[in-house]
Amino acid sequence: MSPTTTFAILVIVSNVISLALASDPDTLQDLCVALPSSSVKVNGYACKDEANVTAADFFFDGLAKQSVILDNNTAGLAVKLATVDQIPGLNTLGLSLARADYRDGGFTPPHTHPRATEIVFVLEGELQAGFIITSTKHFTKTLKKGEVFVFPKGSLHYLKNIGKTPASHIVAFNSQNPGALFIEPALFSATPSVPDDVLAKTFQISVEEVEQIKNPKA
């Protein structure tokens, strides 16, 4: 193998490894506390003047308490976020958190995070976790207090409280803005709407049933 060929292979392998390890872009400064009032927003907010940065920009206590879940909450779920919008100091640092609280039978519907891997740490209760990859293989695991589970980036995943008591967990993302695409609202509440006949053929149901799903009280 010639030196030129060897060098080319090394360059290609290096680029593949770099792409595989990438999440949010690396920072080029010590900190870039978000300035939400700025009209400039390219992969993050513009930076606050360092002279105006305080410790409060890096603090948030919103995940400390369990959420109150209202009776009319059909999912039996409440989520609190700890992203750059709650912690300005997270800007450009490539991570965020959330807390989810479930009542008995509550669940997080199937969804994806297009920009992040998610890791779950169970605070209380017993949860069923599952994710599906592009080969349609389904991975599922029962989780208890103190246990951890990972959802790979972009995978379709869900969680359900299968215990007889309320459940809670903390999740971490390797992105300050992971995004969340929930399957049901994405398909049935999109604007402009997905054609009813496309939905009917996709789920092997009638157009009338599609309309009933879109307008359950009609």
C-alpha positions as protocol buffer text, in pm:
chain_id: "A"
residue {
  index: 1
  type: MET
  ca { x: 0 y: 0 z: 0 }
}
residue {
  index: 2
  type: SER
  ca { x: 148 y: 334 z: -103 }
}
residue {
  index: 3
  type: PRO
  ca { x: 210 y: 617 z: 150 }
}
residue {
  index: 4
  type: THR
  ca { x: -47 y: 830 z: -35 }
}
residue {
  index: 5
  type: THR
  ca { x: -316 y: 560 z: -5 }
}
residue {
  index: 6
  type: THR
  ca { x: -235 y: 503 z: 362 }
}
residue {
  index: 7
  type: PHE
  ca { x: -266 y: 876 z: 435 }
}
residue {
  index: 8
  type: ALA
  ca { x: -601 y: 896 z: 253 }
}
residue {
  index: 9
  type: ILE
  ca { x: -739 y: 605 z: 455 }
}
residue {
  index: 10
  type: LEU
  ca { x: -624 y: 763 z: 781 }
}
residue {
  index: 11
  type: VAL
  ca { x: -794 y: 1091 z: 688 }
}
residue {
  index: 12
  type: ILE
  ca { x: -1122 y: 913 z: 608 }
}
residue {
  index: 13
  type: VAL
  ca { x: -1114 y: 708 z: 930 }
}
residue {
  index: 14
  type: SER
  ca { x: -1035 y: 1020 z: 1132 }
}
residue {
  index: 15
  type: ASN
  ca { x: -1332 y: 1205 z: 981 }
}
residue {
  index: 16
  type: VAL
  ca { x: -1568 y: 912 z: 1047 }
}
residue {
  index: 17
  type: ILE
  ca { x: -1458 y: 894 z: 1412 }
}
residue {
  index: 18
  type: SER
  ca { x: -1503 y: 1270 z: 1450 }
}
residue {
  index: 19
  type: LEU
  ca { x: -1857 y: 1252 z: 1312 }
}
residue {
  index: 20
  type: ALA
  ca { x: -1944 y: 957 z: 1537 }
}
residue {
  index: 21
  type: LEU
  ca { x: -1832 y: 1142 z: 1849 }
}
residue {
  index: 22
  type: ALA
  ca { x: -1991 y: 1476 z: 1760 }
}
residue {
  index: 23
  type: SER
  ca { x: -2280 y: 1628 z: 1950 }
}
residue {
  index: 24
  type: ASP
  ca { x: -2315 y: 2005 z: 1984 }
}
residue {
  index: 25
  type: PRO
  ca { x: -2014 y: 2200 z: 1851 }
}
residue {
  index: 26
  type: ASP
  ca { x: -1721 y: 2255 z: 2086 }
}
residue {
  index: 27
  type: THR
  ca { x: -1692 y: 2596 z: 2248 }
}
residue {
  index: 28
  type: LEU
  ca { x: -1421 y: 2846 z: 2160 }
}
residue {
  index: 29
  type: GLN
  ca { x: -1442 y: 3040 z: 2487 }
}
residue {
  index: 30
  type: ASP
  ca { x: -1469 y: 2974 z: 2862 }
}
residue {
  index: 31
  type: LEU
  ca { x: -1839 y: 3057 z: 2870 }
}
residue {
  index: 32
  type: CYS
  ca { x: -2112 y: 3208 z: 2657 }
}
residue {
  index: 33
  type: VAL
  ca { x: -2405 y: 3286 z: 2884 }
}
residue {
  index: 34
  type: ALA
  ca { x: -2717 y: 3317 z: 2671 }
}
residue {
  index: 35
  type: LEU
  ca { x: -2854 y: 3656 z: 2581 }
}
residue {
  index: 36
  type: PRO
  ca { x: -3212 y: 3562 z: 2486 }
}
residue {
  index: 37
  type: SER
  ca { x: -3304 y: 3918 z: 2394 }
}
residue {
  index: 38
  type: SER
  ca { x: -3055 y: 3911 z: 2105 }
}
residue {
  index: 39
  type: SER
  ca { x: -3193 y: 3870 z: 1753 }
}
residue {
  index: 40
  type: VAL
  ca { x: -2883 y: 3666 z: 1664 }
}
residue {
  index: 41
  type: LYS
  ca { x: -2927 y: 3291 z: 1712 }
}
residue {
  index: 42
  type: VAL
  ca { x: -2707 y: 3047 z: 1520 }
}
residue {
  index: 43
  type: ASN
  ca { x: -2659 y: 2712 z: 1699 }
}
residue {
  index: 44
  type: GLY
  ca { x: -2719 y: 2887 z: 2028 }
}
residue {
  index: 45
  type: TYR
  ca { x: -2787 y: 3234 z: 2161 }
}
residue {
  index: 46
  type: ALA
  ca { x: -2552 y: 3529 z: 2141 }
}
residue {
  index: 47
  type: CYS
  ca { x: -2325 y: 3575 z: 2444 }
}
residue {
  index: 48
  type: LYS
  ca { x: -2390 y: 3808 z: 2734 }
}
residue {
  index: 49
  type: ASP
  ca { x: -2108 y: 4049 z: 2814 }
}
residue {
  index: 50
  type: GLU
  ca { x: -1885 y: 3864 z: 3061 }
}
residue {
  index: 51
  type: ALA
  ca { x: -1885 y: 4168 z: 3289 }
}
residue {
  index: 52
  type: ASN
  ca { x: -2258 y: 4112 z: 3346 }
}
residue {
  index: 53
  type: VAL
  ca { x: -2238 y: 3736 z: 3409 }
}
residue {
  index: 54
  type: THR
  ca { x: -2316 y: 3612 z: 3764 }
}
residue {
  index: 55
  type: ALA
  ca { x: -2340 y: 3276 z: 3940 }
}
residue {
  index: 56
  type: ALA
  ca { x: -2719 y: 3297 z: 3902 }
}
residue {
  index: 57
  type: ASP
  ca { x: -2675 y: 3240 z: 3527 }
}
residue {
  index: 58
  type: PHE
  ca { x: -2556 y: 2886 z: 3606 }
}
residue {
  index: 59
  type: PHE
  ca { x: -2818 y: 2795 z: 3869 }
}
residue {
  index: 60
  type: PHE
  ca { x: -3168 y: 2643 z: 3854 }
}
residue {
  index: 61
  type: ASP
  ca { x: -3377 y: 2479 z: 4127 }
}
residue {
  index: 62
  type: GLY
  ca { x: -3678 y: 2389 z: 3914 }
}
residue {
  index: 63
  type: LEU
  ca { x: -3616 y: 2013 z: 3917 }
}
residue {
  index: 64
  type: ALA
  ca { x: -3610 y: 1981 z: 4295 }
}
residue {
  index: 65
  type: LYS
  ca { x: -3981 y: 1924 z: 4352 }
}
residue {
  index: 66
  type: GLN
  ca { x: -4229 y: 1675 z: 4213 }
}
residue {
  index: 67
  type: SER
  ca { x: -4484 y: 1822 z: 3974 }
}
residue {
  index: 68
  type: VAL
  ca { x: -4857 y: 1831 z: 4040 }
}
residue {
  index: 69
  type: ILE
  ca { x: -5033 y: 1628 z: 3770 }
}
residue {
  index: 70
  type: LEU
  ca { x: -5388 y: 1743 z: 3699 }
}
residue {
  index: 71
  type: ASP
  ca { x: -5672 y: 1493 z: 3665 }
}
residue {
  index: 72
  type: ASN
  ca { x: -5741 y: 1602 z: 3305 }
}
residue {
  index: 73
  type: ASN
  ca { x: -5383 y: 1523 z: 3202 }
}
residue {
  index: 74
  type: THR
  ca { x: -5449 y: 1221 z: 2978 }
}
residue {
  index: 75
  type: ALA
  ca { x: -5085 y: 1110 z: 2970 }
}
residue {
  index: 76
  type: GLY
  ca { x: -5053 y: 1126 z: 3348 }
}
residue {
  index: 77
  type: LEU
  ca { x: -4720 y: 1301 z: 3297 }
}
residue {
  index: 78
  type: ALA
  ca { x: -4557 y: 1633 z: 3388 }
}
residue {
  index: 79
  type: VAL
  ca { x: -4218 y: 1743 z: 3255 }
}
residue {
  index: 80
  type: LYS
  ca { x: -3989 y: 2020 z: 3377 }
}
residue {
  index: 81
  type: LEU
  ca { x: -3699 y: 2128 z: 3156 }
}
residue {
  index: 82
  type: ALA
  ca { x: -3353 y: 2249 z: 3248 }
}
residue {
  index: 83
  type: THR
  ca { x: -3229 y: 2376 z: 2914 }
}
residue {
  index: 84
  type: VAL
  ca { x: -3057 y: 2695 z: 2807 }
}
residue {
  index: 85
  type: ASP
  ca { x: -3392 y: 2873 z: 2842 }
}
residue {
  index: 86
  type: GLN
  ca { x: -3390 y: 2800 z: 3216 }
}
residue {
  index: 87
  type: ILE
  ca { x: -3010 y: 2806 z: 3269 }
}
residue {
  index: 88
  type: PRO
  ca { x: -2850 y: 3072 z: 3045 }
}
residue {
  index: 89
  type: GLY
  ca { x: -2503 y: 2944 z: 3136 }
}
residue {
  index: 90
  type: LEU
  ca { x: -2571 y: 2620 z: 2946 }
}
residue {
  index: 91
  type: ASN
  ca { x: -2543 y: 2808 z: 2617 }
}
residue {
  index: 92
  type: THR
  ca { x: -2288 y: 2636 z: 2386 }
}
residue {
  index: 93
  type: LEU
  ca { x: -2202 y: 2372 z: 2649 }
}
residue {
  index: 94
  type: GLY
  ca { x: -2386 y: 2088 z: 2472 }
}
residue {
  index: 95
  type: LEU
  ca { x: -2604 y: 1946 z: 2748 }
}
residue {
  index: 96
  type: SER
  ca { x: -2940 y: 1982 z: 2921 }
}
residue {
  index: 97
  type: LEU
  ca { x: -3164 y: 1807 z: 3173 }
}
residue {
  index: 98
  type: ALA
  ca { x: -3531 y: 1740 z: 3237 }
}
residue {
  index: 99
  type: ARG
  ca { x: -3745 y: 1587 z: 3510 }
}
residue {
  index: 100
  type: ALA
  ca { x: -4053 y: 1376 z: 3442 }
}
residue {
  index: 101
  type: ASP
  ca { x: -4315 y: 1283 z: 3703 }
}
residue {
  index: 102
  type: TYR
  ca { x: -4580 y: 1016 z: 3644 }
}
residue {
  index: 103
  type: ARG
  ca { x: -4894 y: 921 z: 3825 }
}
residue {
  index: 104
  type: ASP
  ca { x: -5006 y: 556 z: 3835 }
}
residue {
  index: 105
  type: GLY
  ca { x: -5028 y: 441 z: 3472 }
}
residue {
  index: 106
  type: GLY
  ca { x: -4875 y: 761 z: 3334 }
}
residue {
  index: 107
  type: PHE
  ca { x: -4653 y: 744 z: 3026 }
}
residue {
  index: 108
  type: THR
  ca { x: -4432 y: 939 z: 2787 }
}
residue {
  index: 109
  type: PRO
  ca { x: -4566 y: 872 z: 2435 }
}
residue {
  index: 110
  type: PRO
  ca { x: -4331 y: 747 z: 2160 }
}
residue {
  index: 111
  type: HIS
  ca { x: -4103 y: 1024 z: 2035 }
}
residue {
  index: 112
  type: THR
  ca { x: -3752 y: 1101 z: 1915 }
}
residue {
  index: 113
  type: HIS
  ca { x: -3483 y: 1356 z: 1996 }
}
residue {
  index: 114
  type: PRO
  ca { x: -3323 y: 1441 z: 1661 }
}
residue {
  index: 115
  type: ARG
  ca { x: -3023 y: 1616 z: 1814 }
}
residue {
  index: 116
  type: ALA
  ca { x: -2936 y: 1415 z: 2126 }
}
residue {
  index: 117
  type: THR
  ca { x: -2877 y: 1088 z: 2305 }
}
residue {
  index: 118
  type: GLU
  ca { x: -3083 y: 1061 z: 2626 }
}
residue {
  index: 119
  type: ILE
  ca { x: -2985 y: 895 z: 2954 }
}
residue {
  index: 120
  type: VAL
  ca { x: -3249 y: 825 z: 3220 }
}
residue {
  index: 121
  type: PHE
  ca { x: -3192 y: 803 z: 3597 }
}
residue {
  index: 122
  type: VAL
  ca { x: -3491 y: 675 z: 3797 }
}
residue {
  index: 123
  type: LEU
  ca { x: -3566 y: 874 z: 4115 }
}
residue {
  index: 124
  type: GLU
  ca { x: -3873 y: 685 z: 4235 }
}
residue {
  index: 125
  type: GLY
  ca { x: -4105 y: 409 z: 4121 }
}
residue {
  index: 126
  type: GLU
  ca { x: -4092 y: 145 z: 3850 }
}
residue {
  index: 127
  type: LEU
  ca { x: -4083 y: 232 z: 3481 }
}
residue {
  index: 128
  type: GLN
  ca { x: -4096 y: 36 z: 3158 }
}
residue {
  index: 129
  type: ALA
  ca { x: -3851 y: 185 z: 2905 }
}
residue {
  index: 130
  type: GLY
  ca { x: -3827 y: 96 z: 2541 }
}
residue {
  index: 131
  type: PHE
  ca { x: -3674 y: 214 z: 2215 }
}
residue {
  index: 132
  type: ILE
  ca { x: -3687 y: 104 z: 1852 }
}
residue {
  index: 133
  type: ILE
  ca { x: -3406 y: 138 z: 1596 }
}
residue {
  index: 134
  type: THR
  ca { x: -3420 y: 157 z: 1216 }
}
residue {
  index: 135
  type: SER
  ca { x: -3416 y: -223 z: 1178 }
}
residue {
  index: 136
  type: THR
  ca { x: -3743 y: -218 z: 1383 }
}
residue {
  index: 137
  type: LYS
  ca { x: -3575 y: -410 z: 1667 }
}
residue {
  index: 138
  type: HIS
  ca { x: -3737 y: -322 z: 1999 }
}
residue {
  index: 139
  type: PHE
  ca { x: -3526 y: -297 z: 2316 }
}
residue {
  index: 140
  type: THR
  ca { x: -3719 y: -285 z: 2644 }
}
residue {
  index: 141
  type: LYS
  ca { x: -3626 y: -292 z: 3013 }
}
residue {
  index: 142
  type: THR
  ca { x: -3799 y: -254 z: 3350 }
}
residue {
  index: 143
  type: LEU
  ca { x: -3628 y: 19 z: 3554 }
}
residue {
  index: 144
  type: LYS
  ca { x: -3633 y: 75 z: 3930 }
}
residue {
  index: 145
  type: LYS
  ca { x: -3508 y: 344 z: 4167 }
}
residue {
  index: 146
  type: GLY
  ca { x: -3143 y: 427 z: 4115 }
}
residue {
  index: 147
  type: GLU
  ca { x: -3116 y: 250 z: 3777 }
}
residue {
  index: 148
  type: VAL
  ca { x: -3004 y: 404 z: 3448 }
}
residue {
  index: 149
  type: PHE
  ca { x: -3108 y: 347 z: 3086 }
}
residue {
  index: 150
  type: VAL
  ca { x: -2989 y: 504 z: 2759 }
}
residue {
  index: 151
  type: PHE
  ca { x: -3192 y: 594 z: 2449 }
}
residue {
  index: 152
  type: PRO
  ca { x: -2962 y: 627 z: 2144 }
}
residue {
  index: 153
  type: LYS
  ca { x: -2976 y: 951 z: 1946 }
}
residue {
  index: 154
  type: GLY
  ca { x: -3273 y: 966 z: 1710 }
}
residue {
  index: 155
  type: SER
  ca { x: -3429 y: 639 z: 1832 }
}
residue {
  index: 156
  type: LEU
  ca { x: -3805 y: 613 z: 1877 }
}
residue {
  index: 157
  type: HIS
  ca { x: -3859 y: 566 z: 2251 }
}
residue {
  index: 158
  type: TYR
  ca { x: -4113 y: 575 z: 2534 }
}
residue {
  index: 159
  type: LEU
  ca { x: -4152 y: 530 z: 2910 }
}
residue {
  index: 160
  type: LYS
  ca { x: -4445 y: 408 z: 3121 }
}
residue {
  index: 161
  type: ASN
  ca { x: -4509 y: 392 z: 3494 }
}
residue {
  index: 162
  type: ILE
  ca { x: -4589 y: 25 z: 3555 }
}
residue {
  index: 163
  type: GLY
  ca { x: -4583 y: 45 z: 3934 }
}
residue {
  index: 164
  type: LYS
  ca { x: -4869 y: 116 z: 4173 }
}
residue {
  index: 165
  type: THR
  ca { x: -4719 y: 441 z: 4303 }
}
residue {
  index: 166
  type: PRO
  ca { x: -4607 y: 768 z: 4139 }
}
residue {
  index: 167
  type: ALA
  ca { x: -4274 y: 754 z: 3955 }
}
residue {
  index: 168
  type: SER
  ca { x: -4011 y: 1013 z: 3865 }
}
residue {
  index: 169
  type: HIS
  ca { x: -3690 y: 1028 z: 3667 }
}
residue {
  index: 170
  type: ILE
  ca { x: -3421 y: 1272 z: 3559 }
}
residue {
  index: 171
  type: VAL
  ca { x: -3297 y: 1269 z: 3200 }
}
residue {
  index: 172
  type: ALA
  ca { x: -2981 y: 1420 z: 3055 }
}
residue {
  index: 173
  type: PHE
  ca { x: -2917 y: 1509 z: 2690 }
}
residue {
  index: 174
  type: ASN
  ca { x: -2588 y: 1572 z: 2512 }
}
residue {
  index: 175
  type: SER
  ca { x: -2736 y: 1882 z: 2351 }
}
residue {
  index: 176
  type: GLN
  ca { x: -2853 y: 2213 z: 2490 }
}
residue {
  index: 177
  type: ASN
  ca { x: -3152 y: 2186 z: 2256 }
}
residue {
  index: 178
  type: PRO
  ca { x: -3230 y: 1817 z: 2188 }
}
residue {
  index: 179
  type: GLY
  ca { x: -3568 y: 1876 z: 2025 }
}
residue {
  index: 180
  type: ALA
  ca { x: -3862 y: 1637 z: 2067 }
}
residue {
  index: 181
  type: LEU
  ca { x: -4075 y: 1496 z: 1788 }
}
residue {
  index: 182
  type: PHE
  ca { x: -4383 y: 1310 z: 1918 }
}
residue {
  index: 183
  type: ILE
  ca { x: -4533 y: 1068 z: 1668 }
}
residue {
  index: 184
  type: GLU
  ca { x: -4907 y: 1126 z: 1718 }
}
residue {
  index: 185
  type: PRO
  ca { x: -4913 y: 1509 z: 1709 }
}
residue {
  index: 186
  type: ALA
  ca { x: -4652 y: 1514 z: 1431 }
}
residue {
  index: 187
  type: LEU
  ca { x: -4876 y: 1304 z: 1207 }
}
residue {
  index: 188
  type: PHE
  ca { x: -5225 y: 1409 z: 1314 }
}
residue {
  index: 189
  type: SER
  ca { x: -5173 y: 1775 z: 1407 }
}
residue {
  index: 190
  type: ALA
  ca { x: -4917 y: 1889 z: 1150 }
}
residue {
  index: 191
  type: THR
  ca { x: -4959 y: 2224 z: 975 }
}
residue {
  index: 192
  type: PRO
  ca { x: -5031 y: 2198 z: 684 }
}
residue {
  index: 193
  type: SER
  ca { x: -5196 y: 1866 z: 764 }
}
residue {
  index: 194
  type: VAL
  ca { x: -5083 y: 1526 z: 638 }
}
residue {
  index: 195
  type: PRO
  ca { x: -5350 y: 1404 z: 390 }
}
residue {
  index: 196
  type: ASP
  ca { x: -5611 y: 1183 z: 555 }
}
residue {
  index: 197
  type: ASP
  ca { x: -5572 y: 911 z: 292 }
}
residue {
  index: 198
  type: VAL
  ca { x: -5197 y: 892 z: 362 }
}
residue {
  index: 199
  type: LEU
  ca { x: -5264 y: 847 z: 734 }
}
residue {
  index: 200
  type: ALA
  ca { x: -5538 y: 593 z: 665 }
}
residue {
  index: 201
  type: LYS
  ca { x: -5311 y: 381 z: 446 }
}
residue {
  index: 202
  type: THR
  ca { x: -5020 y: 414 z: 689 }
}
residue {
  index: 203
  type: PHE
  ca { x: -5217 y: 285 z: 988 }
}
residue {
  index: 204
  type: GLN
  ca { x: -5452 y: 59 z: 787 }
}
residue {
  index: 205
  type: ILE
  ca { x: -5763 y: 238 z: 912 }
}
residue {
  index: 206
  type: SER
  ca { x: -6045 y: 424 z: 740 }
}
residue {
  index: 207
  type: VAL
  ca { x: -6045 y: 793 z: 652 }
}
residue {
  index: 208
  type: GLU
  ca { x: -6340 y: 830 z: 887 }
}
residue {
  index: 209
  type: GLU
  ca { x: -6131 y: 689 z: 1172 }
}
residue {
  index: 210
  type: VAL
  ca { x: -5852 y: 934 z: 1087 }
}
residue {
  index: 211
  type: GLU
  ca { x: -6099 y: 1223 z: 1110 }
}
residue {
  index: 212
  type: GLN
  ca { x: -6223 y: 1089 z: 1443 }
}
residue {
  index: 213
  type: ILE
  ca { x: -5867 y: 1083 z: 1577 }
}
residue {
  index: 214
  type: LYS
  ca { x: -5810 y: 1440 z: 1460 }
}
residue {
  index: 215
  type: ASN
  ca { x: -6143 y: 1562 z: 1600 }
}
residue {
  index: 216
  type: PRO
  ca { x: -6240 y: 1325 z: 1884 }
}
residue {
  index: 217
  type: LYS
  ca { x: -6528 y: 1548 z: 1999 }
}
residue {
  index: 218
  type: ALA
  ca { x: -6674 y: 1605 z: 1653 }
}
